[in-house]
Amino acid sequence: SRRAVASIIPKWKNFGTTRSLHGAGNPDKLSNRVRRALDREVTKNLMVTLRELQSSSVEMGERSIRRTISAALHQNQSFMVRVARWKPLLSKRHMRARLEIGKKH
Protein backbone atom coordinates (compact mmCIF):
# COMPACT_ATOMS: atom_id res chain seq x y z
CA SER A 1 0.00 0.00 0.00
CA ARG A 2 0.98 3.59 -0.38
CA ARG A 3 1.19 4.15 3.36
CA ALA A 4 3.54 1.19 3.85
CA VAL A 5 5.88 2.46 1.16
CA ALA A 6 5.71 5.96 2.64
CA SER A 7 6.86 4.62 6.02
CA ILE A 8 9.57 2.34 4.60
CA ILE A 9 11.37 5.03 2.57
CA PRO A 10 12.22 7.30 5.57
CA LYS A 11 13.23 4.24 7.59
CA TRP A 12 15.68 3.27 4.84
CA LYS A 13 17.06 6.80 4.64
CA ASN A 14 17.51 7.17 8.43
CA PHE A 15 18.63 3.69 9.50
CA GLY A 16 19.78 1.96 6.31
CA THR A 17 17.42 -0.97 6.85
CA THR A 18 13.80 -1.88 6.30
CA ARG A 19 13.65 -4.41 9.14
CA SER A 20 11.58 -3.75 12.24
CA LEU A 21 13.50 -1.70 14.75
CA HIS A 22 13.85 -2.53 18.44
CA GLY A 23 10.80 -1.53 20.45
CA ALA A 24 10.60 0.70 23.49
CA GLY A 25 12.21 -0.19 26.81
CA ASN A 26 15.60 -1.29 28.03
CA PRO A 27 17.33 -4.20 26.30
CA ASP A 28 17.58 -7.48 28.21
CA LYS A 29 20.50 -7.76 30.64
CA LEU A 30 21.08 -11.43 29.82
CA SER A 31 21.26 -12.78 26.30
CA ASN A 32 19.14 -15.77 25.34
CA ARG A 33 22.30 -17.90 25.13
CA VAL A 34 23.26 -17.18 28.76
CA ARG A 35 19.65 -17.57 29.89
CA ARG A 36 19.44 -21.05 28.32
CA ALA A 37 22.82 -22.00 29.81
CA LEU A 38 21.63 -20.99 33.30
CA ASP A 39 18.45 -23.02 32.84
CA ARG A 40 20.52 -26.04 31.82
CA GLU A 41 22.81 -25.63 34.81
CA VAL A 42 19.91 -25.44 37.27
CA THR A 43 18.22 -28.43 35.64
CA LYS A 44 21.41 -30.48 35.99
CA ASN A 45 22.05 -29.50 39.60
CA LEU A 46 19.19 -28.25 41.76
CA MET A 47 21.61 -27.50 44.59
CA VAL A 48 23.46 -24.80 42.65
CA THR A 49 23.31 -21.40 44.36
CA LEU A 50 22.74 -17.99 42.79
CA ARG A 51 26.31 -17.06 43.66
CA GLU A 52 27.61 -20.02 41.65
CA LEU A 53 25.28 -19.15 38.77
CA GLN A 54 26.57 -15.58 38.91
CA SER A 55 30.19 -16.74 38.59
CA SER A 56 29.27 -19.02 35.67
CA SER A 57 27.55 -16.12 33.89
CA VAL A 58 30.75 -14.07 34.30
CA GLU A 59 32.66 -16.95 32.71
CA MET A 60 30.26 -16.77 29.76
CA GLY A 61 31.13 -13.11 29.38
CA GLU A 62 28.03 -11.43 30.84
CA ARG A 63 28.30 -9.88 34.28
CA SER A 64 25.07 -9.63 36.21
CA ILE A 65 23.86 -9.39 39.77
CA ARG A 66 22.16 -12.28 41.55
CA ARG A 67 18.79 -10.57 41.43
CA THR A 68 18.96 -10.42 37.62
CA ILE A 69 19.71 -14.14 37.46
CA SER A 70 16.90 -14.89 39.90
CA ALA A 71 14.48 -12.83 37.80
CA ALA A 72 15.60 -14.63 34.64
CA LEU A 73 14.99 -18.00 36.28
CA HIS A 74 11.57 -16.85 37.50
CA GLN A 75 10.55 -16.11 33.92
CA ASN A 76 10.96 -19.82 33.27
CA GLN A 77 8.01 -21.28 35.21
CA SER A 78 9.97 -24.44 36.13
CA PHE A 79 12.24 -22.53 38.52
CA MET A 80 9.70 -20.28 40.19
CA VAL A 81 11.18 -20.68 43.66
CA ARG A 82 14.94 -20.43 43.31
CA VAL A 83 16.27 -21.58 46.66
CA ALA A 84 18.96 -24.25 46.53
CA ARG A 85 18.19 -27.54 48.25
CA TRP A 86 19.76 -27.88 51.67
CA LYS A 87 20.97 -31.41 51.12
CA PRO A 88 21.05 -34.03 48.40
CA LEU A 89 17.98 -36.19 48.06
CA LEU A 90 20.14 -39.30 48.60
CA SER A 91 23.50 -39.29 50.34
CA LYS A 92 26.42 -41.36 49.03
CA ARG A 93 25.95 -43.81 51.90
CA HIS A 94 22.26 -44.29 51.07
CA MET A 95 23.09 -44.80 47.40
CA ARG A 96 25.60 -47.56 48.28
CA ALA A 97 23.11 -49.19 50.65
CA ARG A 98 20.36 -49.19 48.02
CA LEU A 99 22.76 -50.66 45.47
CA GLU A 100 23.65 -53.48 47.88
CA ILE A 101 19.95 -54.21 48.51
CA GLY A 102 19.35 -54.26 44.76
CA LYS A 103 22.22 -56.68 44.20
CA LYS A 104 20.93 -59.04 46.92
CA HIS A 105 17.46 -59.17 45.40
N, C-alpha and C positions, 0 to 999 in steps of 0.2 A: 504494500500500500504506500501511498504517498507520504503518510505520516512516519512510517517505519524508515523509509529512505531518508526523510528529513532529519530523523534523530541519529541515524547511522553516520551520515556525512560529518557532522561536527565531532562525533566521537572519534572518527578516524583522524580528523585534523588535529584534535587535542591530544589524544593518547596513542595514536598509531596502531590501534587495534579495533576490531568490531566485536570482540568477545565481551561478555557481561563483566562489568567491573565489580570489585569487592563491595559488599554492602556496608551499611552503617555499623558502627561499634568497633570495639577493640579486637585485634586479631587474637587467635587462641595462643595461650602461653606454651602449650605442649603440642607438638606436631602429632599427626595421626600415627606415625611410625613409633614414636616414643610411647604414645598412649597404648598401642597394641602390645608393645614390649612389656609395659608395666602389667597389663592384664594377664599376659602369659606368665610372668614371674609370680604373680599372686596366685594364679591357678595352680602352678607347679608346687608352690610352697605357701600354705595358708599362714604359717608362722612368721612370715617376713614382716618386718616392721616398716613404718613410713620412713624412718631414718635410713634404713638399708635401701629402700626404693629410691630415696632422694639421691643417695650416692651412686646408684646404678644409672639414674637419669643424667647425672653429671658425666659419667663415663660415656654415655651416648651423645654427649655434646650439648645438652640442654639443661641449664641450671634452673631450678625451681624450688620453691619453698614447699614444706610438707603439706601445707593447707591446699596448695594447688594440686598436688598429687592426690590428696584425699578427695578433693572435689572431682577430679577426673575419674577416679574410681567409683565415686557415687553416681556418675552419669551412666555407668554400666550397672544395670540393676542387679547383677549377680553379686556385687561387692558393696551392697548398700551400707552395711555396718563394717567399717574397716578397723577392727581392733584385732591385733594378732592373738592367736590362741596362746594360752598360758603354758600349755604342755602338749607334747605329741599325743595323738589319740592312743597309740600303743608304744610302750617303751621297748627298748632293745631286748630286755629280759623277757617281757611278755611275748615278743615275736618269737624268740627262741623256744619258749615254753610251748607256744601254740604249734610250732613246727614239730617239736618232739611228739606232741599228742597226735598230730596228723600222721607222723611216721608210724606210730604204734598201731593206729587204727587203719 
